[in-house]
Amino acid sequence: MAHEIKTSDLKTHIPHPARVYDYWLGGKNNFAADREVAEKTLAVAPETSQSARSNRAFLRRAVRLAAEAGVHQFLDIGSGLPTMENTHEVAQKTAPTARVVYVDNDPIVSAHGRALLADSGSTTVVQADLRDPDSIVRHDEVRRLVDLDRPVALLLLGILHFIADEDDPYGIVERLRASLVPGSYLIFSHLTGDADPIKAEEAMDVWRRSPGTPPTLRDRAQVERFFGDFDILAPGIVPPDQWRPEPDGDAPDRFWLWAGVGIKK
């Protein structure tokens, strides 16, 4: 059955993080409002596109690590638009039977993902909001593919900074962590201004002057709190390009993200 997108749902006049990120990665699934805030951010912080690519490369390395460790279920929340080497492609190279559920609140992400995965029985897309984590873990499509009695790799990449403090981001992640059994992974990245607070504040002003929810920058200690009682794997909370880098990795001049991987004992 085709999944129609209602025009009223698109809100193309409001920049959406998934579409802005798509633009930084060189994608074409974005609108004028997305491109405007993306370009204004680049004018202040030219390394942003490289940082986005580093975040994507971190995803590939971390997903491969989890799959090689025997975790063959992946819940990717705030997944963004389909691009090269998505979570299911990386995981299924190592574990062909791996199951992946993508979750995003953007109807365009859902429609593109469903079209891309129309013939896949092991991967699906769910439209849901991270602010309601219980609705995600109880969702019929999530439960169809993900057995929460077995280890799961939970991906929260570049999404929690769009959850304001008043929406209890730590409580949200705590509820998600609590739904996972020992042996599960948390693969995480989050915007920060630690490397250059002045430039970071200028970039945040771009988002504040735009419609929609501006990001909330958090420092390294605040990012570490999201892992709770999970053991953080070496090398710890680091810029994405420094997390078990490949020999040909290209580090940005400044970093705008903290990244890490934790495991539930």
KOLMARTI-607264 format. One record per residue (C-alpha): x, y, z. Coordinates in steps of 0.1 Angstrom, whole numbers, padded with zeros to 4 digits, always signed. Layout:
! residues N
XYZ ...
//
This chain:
! residues 265
+0000+0000+0000 +0013+0035-0009 +0020+0059+0019 +0008+0093+0010 +0023+0125+0025 -0002+0152+0033 +0010+0186+0022 +0000+0200+0056 +0024+0176+0073 +0055+0187+0054 +0059+0222+0069 +0085+0229+0043 +0088+0265+0056 +0104+0252+0088 +0139+0238+0086 +0140+0202+0097 +0172+0186+0112 +0170+0156+0089 +0168+0177+0058 +0195+0201+0069 +0217+0172+0076 +0209+0158+0042 +0220+0190+0026 +0253+0190+0045 +0259+0154+0033 +0253+0165-0003 +0218+0152-0006 +0189+0166-0026 +0159+0159-0003 +0157+0193+0012 +0138+0226+0008 +0147+0263+0007 +0142+0267+0045 +0166+0238+0051 +0192+0251+0027 +0190+0286+0041 +0198+0276+0077 +0224+0251+0065 +0243+0277+0044 +0241+0303+0072 +0255+0278+0096 +0283+0270+0072 +0291+0307+0069 +0298+0307+0106 +0313+0272+0110 +0326+0259+0076 +0336+0226+0092 +0300+0216+0098 +0297+0196+0066 +0329+0177+0074 +0315+0172+0109 +0284+0157+0095 +0304+0133+0073 +0325+0124+0103 +0294+0116+0122 +0282+0093+0094 +0316+0076+0093 +0313+0071+0131 +0280+0054+0125 +0295+0029+0101 +0323+0020+0125 +0301+0017+0155 +0274-0004+0138 +0301-0027+0124 +0315-0031+0159 +0281-0041+0173 +0273-0065+0145 +0307-0082+0148 +0300-0085+0186 +0269-0105+0178 +0242-0078+0181 +0220-0082+0151 +0191-0059+0161 +0194-0022+0155 +0170+0006+0166 +0180+0038+0148 +0161+0068+0163 +0163+0101+0145 +0177+0083+0115 +0173+0110+0089 +0170+0106+0052 +0183+0076+0034 +0219+0081+0021 +0250+0061+0014 +0258+0032+0038 +0227+0033+0060 +0226+0014+0092 +0210-0017+0076 +0235-0018+0048 +0265-0017+0072 +0250-0042+0097 +0239-0066+0070 +0274-0067+0054 +0286-0083+0087 +0254-0101+0097 +0231-0107+0067 +0201-0116+0090 +0204-0083+0110 +0171-0065+0116 +0169-0027+0116 +0141-0003+0125 +0145+0034+0116 +0125+0060+0135 +0120+0096+0126 +0093+0122+0131 +0096+0137+0096 +0070+0123+0071 +0094+0128+0042 +0119+0105+0060 +0093+0079+0065 +0080+0080+0029 +0115+0078+0014 +0125+0050+0038 +0094+0030+0030 +0100+0034-0007 +0136+0024-0004 +0128-0006+0018 +0096-0017+0001 +0109-0052-0006 +0128-0057+0027 +0115-0080+0053 +0143-0073+0078 +0142-0035+0078 +0114-0010+0083 +0107+0027+0090 +0085+0040+0118 +0072+0076+0121 +0073+0085+0158 +0086+0112+0181 +0116+0106+0204 +0098+0127+0231 +0075+0098+0235 +0100+0069+0239 +0074+0044+0252 +0054+0048+0220 +0085+0037+0201 +0094+0006+0221 +0058-0005+0221 +0052+0002+0184 +0039-0028+0165 +0065-0025+0138 +0093-0021+0163 +0081-0052+0182 +0077-0071+0149 +0114-0069+0141 +0131-0062+0174 +0130-0087+0202 +0137-0067+0234 +0145-0098+0253 +0177-0100+0232 +0205-0074+0229 +0198-0044+0207 +0220-0016+0194 +0203+0017+0200 +0214+0045+0178 +0209+0082+0189 +0231+0101+0165 +0228+0138+0163 +0193+0139+0176 +0193+0146+0214 +0205+0181+0210 +0170+0188+0194 +0154+0178+0227 +0153+0208+0250 +0160+0205+0287 +0123+0211+0296 +0115+0180+0276 +0137+0159+0299 +0162+0144+0275 +0180+0124+0302 +0147+0108+0313 +0139+0100+0276 +0172+0082+0272 +0169+0065+0306 +0136+0050+0295 +0151+0037+0263 +0181+0023+0281 +0159+0006+0306 +0140-0013+0278 +0173-0029+0267 +0188-0061+0281 +0225-0067+0291 +0248-0069+0261 +0229-0040+0243 +0248-0011+0228 +0241+0027+0229 +0257+0045+0199 +0255+0082+0205 +0266+0116+0193 +0256+0151+0203 +0263+0187+0193 +0288+0206+0215 +0304+0240+0216 +0334+0228+0237 +0359+0233+0209 +0349+0269+0201 +0322+0284+0224 +0322+0317+0205 +0317+0302+0170 +0292+0278+0185 +0271+0306+0200 +0271+0324+0166 +0259+0292+0149 +0231+0287+0175 +0220+0323+0167 +0213+0312+0131 +0190+0285+0144 +0173+0307+0169 +0164+0332+0142 +0149+0304+0121 +0115+0288+0127 +0116+0255+0145 +0134+0241+0175 +0170+0253+0179 +0196+0228+0191 +0208+0227+0227 +0246+0225+0230 +0259+0203+0258 +0294+0198+0271 +0313+0166+0275 +0302+0159+0310 +0265+0164+0300 +0269+0141+0271 +0285+0114+0293 +0254+0115+0315 +0233+0101+0287 +0251+0068+0290 +0239+0062+0326 +0252+0029+0339 +0264+0017+0305 +0301+0010+0303 +0316+0034+0278 +0340+0017+0254 +0374+0030+0246 +0384+0056+0236 +0356+0071+0255 +0336+0103+0247 +0356+0119+0218 +0350+0138+0185 +0335+0113+0160 +0365+0113+0138 +0386+0102+0168 +0365+0072+0177 +0385+0042+0165 +0394+0060+0133 +0403+0044+0100 +0437+0052+0086 +0424+0075+0059 +0401+0095+0082 +0400+0132+0076 +0396+0152+0108 +0379+0186+0108 +0397+0217+0120 +0372+0221+0148 +0348+0194+0161 +0311+0201+0168 +0301+0167+0182 +0309+0144+0210 +0305+0107+0202 +0307+0075+0221 +0296+0039+0224 +0284+0022+0256 +0274-0014+0265 +0249-0025+0291 +0264-0050+0315 
//
